[in-house]
Amino acid sequence: MMHKVTQQDVAKLAKVSTGTVSRVINGHPLVSEEAKKAVLAAIEKLGYAPNTVAQSLAQGRTRNILVAFIDNSPILPSTWQYELPILQAINNFLRLHDYSVQISMNTTNDTFNSILFKEIVRNKSMDGLIILTSLELGESFLKSLYDSKIPTVFIGNGPYMYDSHQVGTAILFDNSKIIKEAFNLLRSLGHERIGFITGTDDHIHSQLRLEAFTQMASQYCDYSFEEYIFHGDYTINSGFQGLFTFFKKTPPPSAIICANDLMAIGAMRAAKEFHLRIPQDVSIIGFDNIEVASFYSPPLTSIKVPSYDLGNMGAEKLVKLIQDGSAYETITLPTELIVRKSVGAVRRDT
């Protein structure tokens, strides 16, 4: 019968104690670099596979992670353009670190709070929690989360405070500075009358983008810019309706910023219905930089969100919280304006 490799075998080859082997396997920081290299080399040579189930039981852990996706309409195509890369990154990182991932779809955070979350707390069935949402979370939910002491990471949401303490690590991305950068780009090209098509009003990202646009418009526009704001819902149709509404005004805007790419594509379609040339008659900017944006005609200028990086960092930070009990923090990743041919200098009629 083939001999099963044990921690004692690894310790003997690495010339360290079994305690050191255990600390290396469990990622304990108090191990010298020399000992760590020796243990890892011995594990590689012997083909040792740690018994993660036994380790978890000994540590009082389940090695289960819950990823809660909370949205009023989670099946919309516009949401999946942003969330899918995040979920993929979370899954990839956690699987690599021997965690089991459960994804929960919730249409409201009240449903999540009243049913699923209470079950988790009662059964202690999860080591950690990742909450992916663009909605503002309620006070009762945050209290339950704070009281539970479950390591938590929010992605695209937060930071939240309860009882003067931060509730969970928040992994965010820039929604504000990049809208201001897009606004300034249009101004540098001579655009003075700029429209804005918002996303769903209850989404935090949409609120931040609108707030940034309003700040810039109030600073640089000498007209009633509020009439050049159209409240969309992230769908292609609302982008179409937005541009249609703008171009019934006199004068219409010469440029439009949209809170996502699907609405920008809808606006571009409406422009063609009006026999408007892009960018000669109207410049259009989107948000999210979805794959189809670069293949549209003309290619769409858009804002790139680091979705995969958000998921990867969120998972990494959660594992660290579970292992080390480190303090909660807030991290904001940058976004990038990708300039393509849907934006150009304003046309001056002579």
C-alpha positions as CSV (number, residue, x, y, z in Angstrom):
1,M,0.0,0.0,0.0
2,M,1.3,3.5,-0.9
3,H,2.4,5.5,2.1
4,K,0.2,8.6,2.7
5,V,2.3,11.7,3.0
6,T,1.8,13.5,6.3
7,Q,2.8,16.7,7.9
8,Q,5.5,14.8,9.8
9,D,7.0,13.7,6.5
10,V,7.0,17.3,5.3
11,A,8.6,18.5,8.6
12,K,11.3,15.9,8.4
13,L,12.3,16.8,4.8
14,A,12.2,20.5,5.5
15,K,14.0,20.1,8.8
16,V,11.5,22.0,10.8
17,S,8.8,21.2,13.4
18,T,5.3,20.0,12.5
19,G,4.0,23.2,14.1
20,T,6.0,25.3,11.6
21,V,4.5,23.2,8.7
22,S,1.1,23.9,10.1
23,R,1.7,27.6,10.3
24,V,3.0,27.7,6.7
25,I,-0.1,25.8,5.4
26,N,-2.4,28.1,7.3
27,G,-0.7,31.3,6.2
28,H,0.5,32.3,9.7
29,P,2.7,35.5,9.5
30,L,5.1,34.4,12.2
31,V,7.2,32.1,10.0
32,S,10.7,33.0,8.7
33,E,11.1,33.3,5.0
34,E,13.7,30.6,5.0
35,A,11.5,28.1,6.9
36,K,8.6,29.0,4.6
37,K,10.6,28.2,1.5
38,A,11.8,24.9,2.9
39,V,8.3,23.8,3.8
40,L,6.8,24.8,0.4
41,A,9.7,23.0,-1.4
42,A,9.1,19.8,0.7
43,I,5.3,20.0,0.0
44,E,6.0,20.3,-3.7
45,K,8.5,17.4,-3.7
46,L,6.4,15.0,-1.6
47,G,3.1,16.0,-3.2
48,Y,1.6,16.6,0.1
49,A,-2.1,17.6,0.1
50,P,-3.3,19.3,3.3
51,N,-6.6,18.0,4.8
52,T,-8.5,21.2,4.4
53,V,-11.7,19.8,6.0
54,A,-9.8,18.8,9.1
55,Q,-8.1,22.1,9.2
56,S,-11.4,24.0,8.9
57,L,-13.0,21.9,11.7
58,A,-10.0,22.5,14.0
59,Q,-10.2,26.3,13.3
60,G,-14.0,26.4,13.7
61,R,-14.5,27.4,10.1
62,T,-16.7,26.1,7.3
63,R,-14.6,27.4,4.3
64,N,-17.9,28.6,2.9
65,I,-18.4,32.1,1.5
66,L,-21.7,33.7,0.6
67,V,-21.8,36.2,-2.2
68,A,-25.1,38.1,-1.9
69,F,-26.1,40.0,-5.1
70,I,-28.9,42.5,-4.1
71,D,-30.7,44.4,-6.8
72,N,-34.3,45.3,-7.6
73,S,-34.0,43.7,-11.0
74,P,-31.0,41.4,-11.1
75,I,-31.7,39.9,-14.5
76,L,-31.4,43.1,-16.5
77,P,-28.7,42.9,-19.2
78,S,-27.3,46.3,-18.0
79,T,-26.5,44.9,-14.5
80,W,-24.8,41.8,-15.8
81,Q,-22.4,43.8,-17.9
82,Y,-20.9,45.0,-14.6
83,E,-21.6,42.2,-12.2
84,L,-20.6,39.1,-14.1
85,P,-16.8,39.9,-14.2
86,I,-16.9,40.7,-10.5
87,L,-18.6,37.4,-9.7
88,Q,-16.1,35.5,-12.0
89,A,-13.2,37.1,-10.2
90,I,-14.6,36.3,-6.7
91,N,-15.2,32.7,-7.7
92,N,-11.7,32.3,-9.3
93,F,-9.9,33.7,-6.2
94,L,-11.9,31.9,-3.6
95,R,-11.7,28.5,-5.4
96,L,-8.0,28.9,-5.7
97,H,-7.9,29.3,-1.9
98,D,-10.1,26.3,-1.2
99,Y,-13.2,28.1,-0.3
100,S,-16.7,27.0,-1.5
101,V,-18.7,29.9,-3.0
102,Q,-22.5,30.2,-2.7
103,I,-24.2,33.0,-4.7
104,S,-27.5,34.3,-3.5
105,M,-29.8,36.5,-5.7
106,N,-31.9,38.9,-3.7
107,T,-34.4,41.4,-5.1
108,T,-34.4,43.6,-2.0
109,N,-32.1,43.8,1.0
110,D,-35.2,43.4,3.3
111,T,-35.7,39.9,1.9
112,F,-32.0,39.1,2.4
113,N,-32.1,40.5,6.0
114,S,-35.3,38.7,7.1
115,I,-34.6,35.2,5.7
116,L,-31.2,34.3,4.4
117,F,-29.0,36.4,6.8
118,K,-30.8,35.2,10.0
119,E,-30.3,31.6,8.8
120,I,-26.6,32.2,8.3
121,V,-26.1,33.7,11.8
122,R,-28.1,31.0,13.5
123,N,-26.3,28.1,11.8
124,K,-22.9,29.8,11.5
125,S,-22.8,28.3,8.1
126,M,-20.5,30.9,6.4
127,D,-17.0,32.1,7.2
128,G,-17.5,35.4,5.4
129,L,-19.8,37.5,3.3
130,I,-19.5,39.5,0.1
131,I,-22.3,41.9,-0.7
132,L,-22.5,43.1,-4.2
133,T,-25.1,45.8,-4.7
134,S,-25.8,49.3,-6.1
135,L,-28.6,49.9,-3.6
136,E,-28.4,51.8,-0.3
137,L,-28.6,49.2,2.5
138,G,-31.1,49.7,5.4
139,E,-30.2,50.5,9.0
140,S,-31.7,47.2,10.4
141,F,-29.6,45.1,8.0
142,L,-26.5,47.0,9.0
143,K,-27.3,46.5,12.7
144,S,-27.7,42.7,12.1
145,L,-24.5,42.6,10.2
146,Y,-22.6,44.5,12.9
147,D,-24.0,42.3,15.7
148,S,-23.1,39.1,13.8
149,K,-19.4,39.9,13.6
150,I,-19.3,38.0,10.3
151,P,-16.3,39.2,8.2
152,T,-17.9,41.2,5.4
153,V,-16.8,43.0,2.2
154,F,-19.0,45.3,0.2
155,I,-18.3,45.7,-3.5
156,G,-19.5,48.9,-5.2
157,N,-21.2,50.0,-2.0
158,G,-20.5,51.7,1.3
159,P,-18.6,52.5,3.4
160,Y,-21.2,52.0,6.1
161,M,-21.0,53.1,9.8
162,Y,-22.9,51.7,12.7
163,D,-22.4,52.6,16.4
164,S,-19.3,54.7,15.2
165,H,-17.7,51.6,13.6
166,Q,-17.3,50.8,10.0
167,V,-19.4,47.8,9.0
168,G,-17.3,45.8,6.5
169,T,-14.5,46.6,4.1
170,A,-15.7,48.6,1.1
171,I,-14.2,48.1,-2.4
172,L,-15.4,51.0,-4.6
173,F,-14.6,52.5,-8.0
174,D,-14.6,56.1,-9.0
175,N,-17.9,57.4,-10.3
176,S,-17.4,61.1,-9.8
177,K,-13.9,62.3,-10.9
178,I,-14.3,60.4,-14.2
179,I,-17.6,62.1,-15.0
180,K,-15.9,65.4,-14.4
181,E,-13.1,64.3,-16.7
182,A,-15.6,63.4,-19.4
183,F,-17.3,66.8,-19.0
184,N,-14.0,68.6,-19.3
185,L,-13.1,66.7,-22.4
186,L,-16.3,67.9,-24.0
187,R,-15.7,71.4,-22.9
188,S,-12.2,71.3,-24.4
189,L,-13.8,70.4,-27.7
190,G,-16.0,73.4,-27.6
191,H,-19.3,71.9,-26.3
192,E,-21.2,74.3,-24.1
193,R,-24.6,72.7,-24.0
194,I,-24.2,69.1,-22.6
195,G,-27.0,66.7,-21.8
196,F,-26.9,63.8,-19.3
197,I,-29.0,60.6,-19.2
198,T,-29.1,59.1,-15.8
199,G,-29.4,55.5,-14.7
200,T,-32.0,54.1,-12.3
201,D,-32.6,56.8,-9.6
202,D,-32.2,54.4,-6.6
203,H,-28.8,53.1,-7.7
204,I,-25.9,54.7,-5.8
205,H,-23.7,54.7,-8.9
206,S,-26.3,56.6,-10.9
207,Q,-26.7,59.1,-8.1
208,L,-22.9,59.7,-7.9
209,R,-22.6,60.2,-11.6
210,L,-25.6,62.6,-11.7
211,E,-24.2,64.5,-8.7
212,A,-20.8,64.9,-10.5
213,F,-22.4,66.1,-13.7
214,T,-24.6,68.6,-11.8
215,Q,-21.5,70.0,-10.0
216,M,-19.8,70.6,-13.3
217,A,-22.9,72.0,-15.1
218,S,-23.7,74.4,-12.3
219,Q,-20.1,75.7,-12.4
220,Y,-19.7,76.1,-16.2
221,C,-23.2,76.4,-17.7
222,D,-24.9,79.8,-17.9
223,Y,-28.3,78.3,-18.8
224,S,-30.9,76.1,-17.0
225,F,-29.0,72.8,-17.4
226,E,-31.7,70.9,-15.4
227,E,-33.8,70.6,-18.6
228,Y,-30.9,68.7,-20.2
229,I,-31.0,65.9,-17.6
230,F,-33.1,62.9,-18.6
231,H,-33.9,60.2,-16.0
232,G,-33.3,56.9,-17.7
233,D,-33.3,53.3,-16.3
234,Y,-30.1,51.8,-17.8
235,T,-32.0,50.3,-20.8
236,I,-31.4,51.0,-24.5
237,N,-34.9,52.3,-24.8
238,S,-34.4,55.0,-22.2
239,G,-31.3,56.2,-24.0
240,F,-33.3,56.4,-27.2
241,Q,-36.0,58.4,-25.4
242,G,-33.4,60.6,-23.8
243,L,-31.9,61.8,-27.0
244,F,-35.4,62.1,-28.6
245,T,-36.4,64.4,-25.7
246,F,-33.3,66.5,-25.9
247,F,-33.6,67.1,-29.7
248,K,-37.1,68.4,-29.3
249,K,-35.6,71.3,-27.4
250,T,-34.3,74.5,-28.9
251,P,-31.4,74.5,-28.8
252,P,-30.6,70.8,-28.3
253,P,-27.3,69.7,-26.6
254,S,-24.3,69.2,-28.8
255,A,-23.0,66.4,-26.5
256,I,-24.5,63.8,-24.2
257,I,-23.0,61.8,-21.3
258,C,-24.9,58.6,-20.5
259,A,-24.7,56.7,-17.2
260,N,-24.1,53.4,-19.0
261,D,-23.3,52.1,-22.5
262,L,-26.7,50.6,-23.3
263,M,-28.3,54.0,-22.9
264,A,-25.5,55.5,-25.0
265,I,-26.2,52.9,-27.8
266,G,-29.9,53.8,-27.6
267,A,-29.0,57.5,-27.9
268,M,-26.9,56.7,-30.9
269,R,-29.7,54.9,-32.5
270,A,-32.1,57.8,-31.9
271,A,-29.5,60.1,-33.4
272,K,-29.6,58.1,-36.6
273,E,-33.4,58.4,-36.6
274,F,-33.0,62.2,-36.5
275,H,-30.4,62.0,-39.3
276,L,-27.7,63.3,-37.0
277,R,-24.1,62.5,-37.6
278,I,-22.0,61.3,-34.7
279,P,-19.8,63.1,-33.6
280,Q,-20.3,66.0,-36.2
281,D,-23.8,66.8,-34.9
282,V,-23.8,65.3,-31.5
283,S,-21.0,63.7,-29.4
284,I,-21.9,60.8,-27.1
285,I,-20.1,59.2,-24.1
286,G,-21.1,56.0,-22.3
287,F,-20.1,54.3,-19.1
288,D,-18.9,50.7,-18.4
289,N,-17.0,50.1,-21.7
290,I,-18.9,47.0,-22.6
291,E,-17.4,44.9,-25.4
292,V,-19.9,46.0,-28.0
293,A,-19.0,49.6,-27.4
294,S,-15.8,49.5,-29.4
295,F,-17.5,47.7,-32.3
296,Y,-20.5,50.1,-32.7
297,S,-20.5,52.6,-35.5
298,P,-18.9,54.9,-34.7
299,P,-17.0,53.3,-31.8
300,L,-18.3,54.6,-28.5
301,T,-16.3,56.7,-26.2
302,S,-16.8,55.1,-22.7
303,I,-15.6,54.9,-19.1
304,K,-13.9,51.6,-18.2
305,V,-14.9,50.1,-14.8
306,P,-12.3,47.7,-13.3
307,S,-15.0,45.1,-12.7
308,Y,-12.7,42.0,-12.5
309,D,-10.2,43.9,-10.2
310,L,-13.1,44.8,-7.9
311,G,-14.1,41.2,-7.5
312,N,-10.5,39.9,-7.1
313,M,-9.6,42.5,-4.5
314,G,-12.9,42.0,-2.6
315,A,-12.2,38.2,-2.4
316,E,-8.6,38.8,-1.4
317,K,-9.6,41.3,1.4
318,L,-12.3,38.9,2.7
319,V,-9.8,36.0,3.0
320,K,-7.5,38.3,4.9
321,L,-10.3,39.4,7.2
322,I,-11.1,35.7,8.0
323,Q,-7.5,34.7,8.6
324,D,-6.1,37.7,10.4
325,G,-9.1,39.6,11.7
326,S,-7.7,42.8,10.2
327,A,-9.5,46.1,10.5
328,Y,-12.1,47.1,7.9
329,E,-11.0,49.6,5.3
330,T,-12.2,51.5,2.3
331,I,-10.5,51.2,-1.1
332,T,-11.4,53.1,-4.3
333,L,-10.1,51.8,-7.6
334,P,-9.7,54.2,-10.6
335,T,-11.8,54.3,-13.7
336,E,-10.6,55.2,-17.2
337,L,-12.0,57.3,-20.0
338,I,-11.6,55.4,-23.3
339,V,-11.8,58.0,-26.1
340,R,-13.1,56.7,-29.4
341,K,-14.8,58.3,-32.5
342,S,-18.2,59.1,-30.9
343,V,-16.7,62.3,-29.6
344,G,-15.5,65.2,-31.6
345,A,-15.2,69.0,-31.7
346,V,-18.4,71.0,-31.7
347,R,-19.7,72.1,-35.1
348,R,-19.6,75.8,-35.7
349,D,-22.2,76.9,-38.2
350,T,-21.0,79.7,-40.5
